[in-house]
Amino acid sequence: MKKSSLYIVLFLLLSTVNAYSQKTADKENFTFQVQNEEGDLNKDKCNDKVVVEMDLKDETRPLKLQIFHSQPDKKLQLVISSTKIIESEYPTYKKREHNGNNIPYFIIEDGNLKMLTNINNRKSSYEFRLKQNNFELIKISRVSWDGKNTTSETEIDLLAKTKLEFQQELGSDKILNKKTQKIKINALPKIHNLSFSDLEKY
């Protein structure tokens, strides 16, 4: 092999090793634990775990969601890892200013995973079910307050392909301006493919 060819091969190998090392280092920077939630997600009567971590070395303060399944030997196996579904605390488009929102909170309820957000004073709940090792988005609930006496609410059922919108006055059970419509869903969105901006589009 010519020296020039050998140098190219060595350069490519070193580049690959360096890229791998960089990725490993980046993963290790998510060292600050924001949330740790336990509950049964795969109906095996053992606690699974949902962890949210922050990278304190990155000035944008990115966040990572991880979901672990319990194994028969009581060890935890990582099944989902996403840095897209939660917005960074200081995103670049805000010129490193805080995004103004709370970090989403995750709960496990009735075997499903729920992501609770409060973005621009609009509270949302995103519900995911586990199916064939994927967490599929199945329901979205939203409520916003006009600052006076009325709340506007939205219920999206991705399984039934329906969207319900209505208003309520505070302290009243009466439904106002109720509107139901069918929505087009080709496939249920999966949590590992979703970004925080994707969720806001629904």
N, C-alpha and C positions, 0 to 999 in steps of 0.2 A: 504494500500500500504506500502511495506517495505521502510525503510529509504533509503536504497541503490538505490531502484528504483526511489524514489522521487528525490534523488540527481541527478540521471541521467536525469530525465525529466527536472528538473530545469536547469541543465547544457546545455541541448539541446536548451531550450527556450532562455537562456541568449546568447548562441552562435549565434542563429538566429537573435536576436535583435541586437547584436553587429555587425554582418555581414551587416545587413540592415543599421545600423547607419553609418558604415564605407562607404558603397556605397553612402549614402546620402551626407556624408562629402566630398567624392571624387568628386561628381558632383558639389558641391558648390565651389570647388577649381578652376574651370574654370571661373575665374572672370575678366580676361583681354580680352576685345573685340578687335579682330584683324580686322574684317570686318563686315559690316552690309549692306546688299543689299536688295532692295525692288523691286517688280514687280509682275505681274499677272502670276501665274503658273498654276492655275486651271480654267482659262478662265471664272471667275465670275465677271470680271471688278473691282476687289478689289485687293489692293496690299498685296501680301504675303511677307514673309521675310526669308532671308538666313543669318545666323549668324555664324561667326567663332570665337571661343574663345580659349584662352590659359590658361593652368594651370601654374601659376608662382611659386607655392609651390613645384612642382615636378621639380627636377633639369634636367630632360630630356626635359622639356618644351613641353608636349603633347598638341595636338590641337583637338578641337571638332567642328564638323560641325552640325548645327541644322537648320532644315527647318520648318517653321511655315506657316499654312494656315489661312487666314482671315476667320472669322465667321460672320454670319448675324448681330450679336450684336457688330461687329467691334473688338472683342477680337481675339487674336491669339491662335491657337491650334498647339502644337508640333506634327509633323507627322514623322519626321526623326531625329535621333540623332546618330552620328557615331564618334568614336575616332580612327577608323582604316584607313579611306580614306586619311588622311593627316599624313605624317611622322612627328615624334617628331623632334624638332629643334636640340636636342642633344641626338641622339639615343644611346642605350647601345652598339650596335655593333661597333660604332665609338669611343668607350671609352670616351664618353661624349664630344667629339669634335663636332662642328657644322656640319650638314650634307652637307653644301656647296650650298644649293639651296634656292630659294625664297619660301615663303609660297604661296601655290596655291591661285589664285584669282577666285572668282565666279561671274558670271554675269547672268542676266535673259534676254533672247533675243528671240523674237517671241514665247513666251510662254514656251520655254524650258530653262533648267538650263545648263550652261556651266562652266566647271572647267578648268582653264588655268594654266598650269605648265611650269616651265623652269628647267629641271633636267639634269645636266651634259651638259649644253648648247644645249639641245634639247627641243624646244618649242612644247608643245602639247595642244590640245583642246579636251576635252571629253564632249560630248553633251548627256544630259539625257532628256527624255520625261516623263511626268506624265501619268500613265495609271493604273487604278484601285488601286489608293492610293500607287503605287510604282513608283519610279523614275528609268526608264530603260535606260541603256546605248545604244545609237543608232548610234553614229558616233564618230570617232576618227580622228583628223588631226594632223600631225606632220611635223616639218621642222627643219633641222639642216644645219649648214653652215660649209664648209670645211676650213674656215679661209682665203680662196683665192677668187675664182670667182664663186663657184658652191654651190647651195643648193640642198639637197636631201629631197624630200617630200613624205609623205605617206597619203593616204586617205582611211580609213576603214569605210565601210557602213555595219553595222551589220544587218540592215533590208534587204538590197539587198544581203548580204553575199558575198561582194566583197572587195578586197584589191588592191588598185592602188598605184604603186610606180613609181616615175620619178625624173629626175633632171632638173635643170634650171641654166643657167648662169645669173649672176646679170645683170640687165638692159635689159634682153631679155625675150620675151614671148615664145620662142621656147622650146618645150618639148623634153627632151633627155632621152634615155634609159627607155622608158615607158614600164611598165610590169603590167598586170592585172591578178589576180587569184581569184578563188572562195575559200571561207573559210567555215569551218564547225561551225555552231552556233546552238546548241540544244535549248537554251533559252537565252533571253536577260538578261545580268547581271543586278542586282539591286544594287542601290547605297549603301544600308545599309549592303550588304554582301561583298562589295569590299574593299580591302585594297590598299594602295598606291603601294605595290609591285605587286598586281594583275594587276593594270592598266599598269604598265611598261612591262608586258609580251606580250601585244598585238602588 
